[in-house]
Amino acid sequence: EDAEEDRSRNIIDDVPDYLRDLYVILEDSTDPLDMVEKARPLLDTLRAGPAATESSGEDAEEDTLGRYVEPLTNMLILKLIFNLSAAYHTISLDHVKKLTSGLGVSFEQMEKSIILSAQSRALSVRIDHRAGCIRFGSAALESEEMRGQLSILAKRLTTACNIISPPEVSSIAAERAALYADVRSSIESEHINTLERKVVIEKRKEEAERLVQERLRAEEAQRKAEELARKAEEDRRLAREQKMREKEKLQKIQDEMDAMEKKRYLTAMGRNVENMTVEQLKEVDTAALAKEHADKANKKKEEAERKVKEAARQLDYLVRAVRIEELPRIKEAYDTKIK
């Protein structure tokens, strides 16, 4: 804004030529490769100054325009870095030092100026000492700067074209009047079209919301169905496990009963079952063991019956012998009694 005000007041026309040239370099120059070379003699002239006195050193710079050399040099460095950022993504430190070698400024001072400008967000710049280069901005910042450059180029080309071939004011006024009339005539229809587009957009929005709600309801129904299916499968699994546990329990009880029965048969058969393991008991055939036990019991019973019969026969024989032996005695006693 200050620069535009200076131009509007024609202040630039009242300053020396070297200051005007320096002003143009600082404000309008976009070539970073030669701006320092162009500005260096101008800064030397400014340092000498037309109001120089016989005093020397810092007092001389305070009494002349030379006191502005340092801030203008810093501004020139920032302008250089800004122009470099518009043209390059990275640039080597050696090349930057070569461009600024004639300014009499150390690289540390230039680095300090760059860091201050970066901290104030005037520039997006980073000094990479490891790679020995300066990196400018990002892709987004570069694209913005490129669009700005194209806009500036278009404006300057338009200004140049108007200077080379000035447009006719009357034709421009007629074109503007026709444009305004066309706008006024179409504003009502544009308003109606805007309202119709708004209605269409609202309908599309409602349709999109409806589709989203339907999708959510379908997903919720699918989720519930999957949850019910998972629950049913879990119930079936639990039922199978319960049946397996019951079956295993019954099988265990049956195994224990079989083991007890086998032990009973074996004990009845006179075998020692105290040291027998479960595996050994499982190998014993219950049916065969029961048959063997039954056979032994039958044999024992038959042997007992045989012994009883044998004893009865011997007793019968004995009774018969006794009766045969006592019969004469009974007869003799009877006869004696009759006499």
C-alpha positions in Angstrom: 0.0 0.0 0.0 2.9 2.4 0.8 4.4 1.6 -2.6 1.2 2.4 -4.4 0.8 5.6 -2.4 4.4 6.6 -3.4 3.6 6.0 -7.0 0.3 7.9 -6.8 2.1 10.9 -5.3 5.0 10.7 -7.9 7.5 10.6 -5.1 9.7 8.3 -7.1 10.2 11.1 -9.7 11.7 13.3 -7.1 14.5 11.0 -5.9 17.9 10.4 -7.5 18.2 7.9 -10.4 20.2 5.3 -8.4 17.6 5.3 -5.6 14.9 4.9 -8.2 16.7 2.0 -9.8 17.3 0.4 -6.4 13.6 0.8 -5.6 12.6 -0.9 -8.8 15.0 -3.8 -8.0 13.6 -4.2 -4.5 9.9 -3.9 -5.6 9.6 -5.3 -9.1 12.7 -7.4 -9.9 12.0 -11.1 -10.2 15.3 -12.4 -11.6 17.4 -13.7 -8.7 20.5 -14.3 -10.8 21.3 -10.7 -11.6 19.5 -8.6 -9.1 22.4 -8.6 -6.6 24.8 -7.6 -9.4 22.5 -4.7 -10.3 21.9 -3.6 -6.7 25.5 -3.7 -5.5 26.8 -0.5 -7.3 23.6 1.3 -6.3 24.2 0.3 -2.6 27.9 1.5 -3.0 26.6 4.8 -4.3 24.1 5.0 -1.4 26.9 4.3 1.1 29.0 7.1 -0.4 26.0 9.4 -0.2 25.7 13.0 -1.5 25.7 14.4 2.1 29.0 12.9 3.2 31.2 14.9 5.5 34.8 14.7 6.4 34.1 12.6 9.4 34.8 8.9 9.0 33.6 5.6 10.4 30.3 5.2 12.1 29.8 8.9 12.5 30.0 9.4 8.8 27.4 6.7 8.2 25.0 8.3 10.7 25.3 11.7 9.0 24.7 10.3 5.4 22.3 7.9 3.7 24.8 5.1 4.3 23.0 4.2 7.5 20.2 2.7 5.3 22.6 0.4 3.5 22.4 -2.4 6.1 18.6 -2.6 6.3 18.3 -2.3 2.5 20.9 -5.1 2.2 18.9 -7.3 4.4 15.8 -6.5 2.4 17.7 -7.3 -0.8 18.7 -10.7 0.7 15.1 -11.4 1.6 14.0 -10.4 -1.9 16.6 -12.6 -3.4 15.5 -15.6 -1.2 11.9 -14.9 -2.1 12.7 -14.9 -5.8 14.7 -18.0 -5.5 11.8 -19.7 -3.7 9.6 -18.8 -6.6 12.0 -20.4 -9.1 13.6 -23.3 -7.3 12.7 -26.0 -4.9 16.3 -26.5 -3.6 19.4 -24.5 -4.2 23.0 -25.1 -3.0 24.5 -23.0 -0.3 27.6 -22.4 -2.4 25.5 -21.0 -5.2 23.7 -18.6 -2.8 27.0 -17.5 -1.3 28.2 -16.8 -4.8 25.2 -14.7 -5.6 25.6 -12.6 -2.4 29.4 -12.5 -2.5 29.5 -8.8 -3.5 27.3 -7.5 -0.7 30.0 -7.7 2.0 27.6 -9.7 4.3 28.7 -12.9 6.0 26.8 -16.1 5.5 25.9 -16.1 9.3 24.2 -12.7 8.9 22.3 -13.9 5.8 21.4 -17.2 7.6 20.0 -15.1 10.6 17.9 -13.0 8.2 16.5 -16.2 6.6 15.7 -17.8 9.9 13.9 -14.6 11.1 11.8 -14.5 7.9 11.0 -18.1 8.3 9.9 -17.7 11.9 7.7 -14.8 10.9 6.2 -17.0 8.2 7.1 -14.5 5.5 8.9 -17.4 3.7 8.7 -21.2 3.9 12.4 -22.0 3.8 14.7 -24.5 5.6 18.5 -24.6 5.6 19.8 -28.1 5.2 23.5 -28.0 6.3 23.9 -31.8 6.0 23.0 -31.7 2.3 24.5 -28.2 1.8 21.4 -26.7 0.3 18.4 -24.5 1.0 14.9 -26.1 0.7 11.9 -23.9 -0.1 8.3 -24.6 1.0 6.2 -27.6 0.0 4.2 -28.6 -3.1 1.1 -26.8 -1.9 3.1 -23.6 -1.3 4.8 -23.8 -4.6 1.5 -24.3 -6.5 0.1 -21.2 -4.7 3.1 -19.2 -5.7 2.9 -20.4 -9.3 -0.8 -19.3 -9.5 0.2 -15.9 -8.1 2.9 -15.6 -10.8 0.5 -16.4 -13.6 -2.0 -13.9 -12.3 0.7 -11.2 -12.1 1.9 -12.2 -15.7 -1.7 -11.9 -17.0 -2.2 -8.5 -15.4 1.1 -7.2 -16.8 0.4 -8.6 -20.2 -3.0 -6.9 -20.1 -1.5 -3.6 -19.2 1.1 -4.0 -22.0 -1.6 -4.8 -24.5 -3.6 -1.7 -23.4 -0.6 0.4 -23.8 0.3 -1.0 -27.3 -3.3 -1.0 -28.5 -5.6 1.2 -26.4 -9.2 -0.1 -26.4 -12.0 2.1 -27.7 -13.8 3.6 -24.7 -17.2 3.8 -26.6 -17.1 0.2 -27.6 -16.2 -0.9 -24.1 -19.1 1.2 -22.7 -21.5 -0.4 -25.2 -20.3 -3.9 -24.4 -20.7 -3.2 -20.7 -24.2 -1.7 -21.2 -25.2 -4.8 -23.2 -23.7 -7.1 -20.6 -25.6 -5.3 -17.8 -28.8 -5.4 -19.8 -28.4 -9.1 -20.4 -27.7 -9.7 -16.7 -30.8 -7.7 -15.7 -33.0 -9.6 -18.2 -31.7 -13.0 -17.0 -31.6 -12.3 -13.3 -35.1 -13.5 -12.7 -34.6 -16.7 -14.7 -31.3 -17.3 -12.9 -33.1 -16.8 -9.6 -35.7 -19.4 -10.6 -33.1 -21.8 -11.8 -31.2 -21.3 -8.6 -34.3 -22.2 -6.6 -35.0 -25.2 -8.8 -31.4 -26.4 -8.3 -31.8 -25.9 -4.6 -34.9 -28.1 -4.7 -33.1 -30.7 -6.8 -30.2 -30.6 -4.4 -32.5 -31.0 -1.4 -34.2 -34.0 -3.1 -30.9 -35.6 -3.8 -29.8 -35.0 -0.3 -33.0 -36.5 1.1 -32.6 -39.5 -1.3 -29.0 -39.9 -0.2 -30.0 -39.8 3.4 -32.8 -42.3 2.7 -30.4 -44.7 1.1 -28.0 -44.3 4.0 -30.8 -45.0 6.4 -31.9 -48.1 4.4 -28.3 -49.3 4.3 -27.9 -48.8 8.0 -31.2 -50.7 8.6 -30.1 -53.5 6.3 -26.8 -53.7 8.1 -28.5 -53.7 11.5 -30.9 -56.5 10.3 -28.0 -58.5 9.0 -26.1 -57.9 12.2 -29.1 -59.1 14.3 -29.5 -62.1 12.0 -25.9 -63.0 12.3 -26.1 -62.5 16.1 -29.1 -64.8 16.3 -27.3 -67.4 14.1 -24.3 -67.2 16.4 -26.5 -67.6 19.5 -28.3 -70.6 18.0 -25.0 -72.2 17.0 -23.7 -71.5 20.6 -26.8 -73.1 22.1 -26.4 -76.1 19.9 -22.7 -76.4 20.8 -23.6 -76.1 24.5 -26.3 -78.8 24.1 -23.8 -81.1 22.3 -21.3 -80.5 25.0 -23.9 -81.2 27.7 -24.9 -84.5 26.0 -21.3 -85.4 25.7 -20.7 -84.7 29.4 -23.8 -86.8 30.3 -22.7 -89.6 28.0 -19.2 -89.5 29.5 -20.7 -89.5 33.0 -23.0 -92.5 32.2 -20.1 -94.3 30.5 -18.0 -93.6 33.6 -20.7 -95.0 35.8 -21.1 -98.0 33.6 -17.3 -98.6 33.6 -17.3 -98.4 37.4 -20.2 -100.9 37.6 -18.5 -103.2 35.2 -15.3 -103.0 37.2 -17.2 -103.7 40.4 -18.9 -106.7 38.8 -15.6 -108.0 37.4 -14.0 -107.7 40.8 -16.9 -109.5 42.4 -16.7 -112.4 39.9 -12.9 -112.5 40.3 -13.2 -112.4 44.1 -15.8 -115.1 44.0 -13.4 -117.2 41.8 -10.7 -116.8 44.4 -8.5 -114.3 42.5 -6.7 -111.3 44.1 -8.0 -108.1 42.7 -6.3 -105.6 45.0 -3.3 -105.1 42.7 -5.2 -105.0 39.5 -5.2 -101.7 37.5 -8.1 -100.2 35.6 -6.5 -101.2 32.3 -6.2 -104.8 33.4 -9.8 -104.8 34.5 -10.9 -103.4 31.2 -9.1 -106.2 29.4 -11.2 -108.8 31.3 -14.3 -110.0 29.4 -17.3 -109.8 31.7 -19.4 -112.3 29.7 -16.6 -114.8 29.6 -15.9 -114.2 33.3 -19.6 -114.6 34.2 -19.8 -117.9 32.1 -16.6 -119.2 33.8 -18.1 -118.3 37.2 -21.4 -119.9 36.4 -19.6 -123.0 35.2 -17.6 -123.3 38.4 -20.7 -122.7 40.5 -22.6 -125.4 38.6 -19.7 -127.8 39.0 -19.6 -127.0 42.7 -23.3 -127.5 43.0 -23.2 -130.8 41.1 -20.3 -131.9 43.3 -22.3 -131.1 46.5 -25.3 -132.9 45.2 -23.2 -135.9 44.3 -21.7 -135.9 47.8 -25.2 -135.7 49.4 -26.4 -138.6 47.2 -23.4 -140.6 48.1 -23.9 -140.0 51.8 -27.6 -140.9 51.6 -26.8 -144.1 49.8 -24.2 -145.0 52.4 -26.7 -144.2 55.2 -29.3 -146.4 53.5 -26.8 -149.2 53.3 -25.9 -148.8 57.0 -29.6 -148.8 58.1 -30.2 -151.9 56.1 -27.3 -153.7 57.6 -28.3 -152.7 61.1 -31.8 -153.9 60.5 -30.6 -157.2 59.1 -28.3 -157.7 62.0 -30.9 -156.8 64.7 -33.8 -158.8 63.1 -32.7 -162.2 64.7 -32.3 -160.5 68.1 -35.8 -158.9 67.8 -37.2 -162.3 66.9 -35.4 -164.1 69.8 -36.6 -161.4 72.2 -40.2 -161.8 70.9 -40.2 -165.5 71.3 -38.8 -165.2 74.8 -41.5 -162.8 75.7 -44.3 -165.1 74.4 -43.0 -168.1 76.5 
